[in-house]
Amino acid sequence: SADMGALKPDEEIYRYLLKTYHLKAEECVFIDDLLINIEGAKKVGMHGIQFATAEFCKDELNKLGVE
């Protein structure tokens, strides 16, 4: 992130990731413990989960159809 001059939660870092790896935002899930970083990812169309516990994260991923 420092190499490209942007840091989370700057939307540019998420756009860079999507473009570089040819990803569709709506097919991506960003997991972080900081809500502000999740909000940045959501602004570009990604799903976001604020990590609390592994079980919570698993449940949230299941809700999104990830098994």
N, C-alpha and C positions, 0 to 999 in steps of 0.2 A: 504494500500500500504506500509506503514512503517513497518508493521508486517512481510511482506515478503521480505523486504530489497530492494525494487525497487520502483521507482517513474516514472510517466509519464515524458518524452516520451520513457523511456526504453522499448524496445520491449518485454522484459520478463514479464512485468506486463500485457500486452495484451494477451500473450500466456497463462499466469496463469489463467486469466479470462476465456479464451476459453476452456482450459482443465478442470478447476474446474466445469464449468457449462455445459460441453459437447456441446459447441456451434461450429458452422461452421463459420469461419471468413467471408466467402463470403455472409453469411446471416445476418451479424451484421453491424450496423451503429453506429459509434462513433461520438458524437457531443461535441464540445468543442469550447471555444472562442479563444484558442491559436493554431495557425497553426502548431507549432512544435509538439504538442500533437497529432494532426490529422495525421501528417506525420508518427509518430510512429505507430499508428493504421494501417495505410495503408501498412506499411512495412510487417505486418503479414497477410495482405489480407483482412482487414476490409474496409468497405466504411467509408468515413469521410466527415463530414460537419463542416465548421467553422461557428459557430453561430455569426450572425450579428443582425438579428431581428427574431421575431417569424414567420412573414410572409415569410421571405427568407428561414428559416429552413423548414417550411411547404412545400414550393415550391420544395426545394431540396429533401425532403423525397418523395414527389409525383413523382419526376423524377426517383426515385429508386423503384417505385411501392408500396410505403407505403401510405395508405390512412388514 
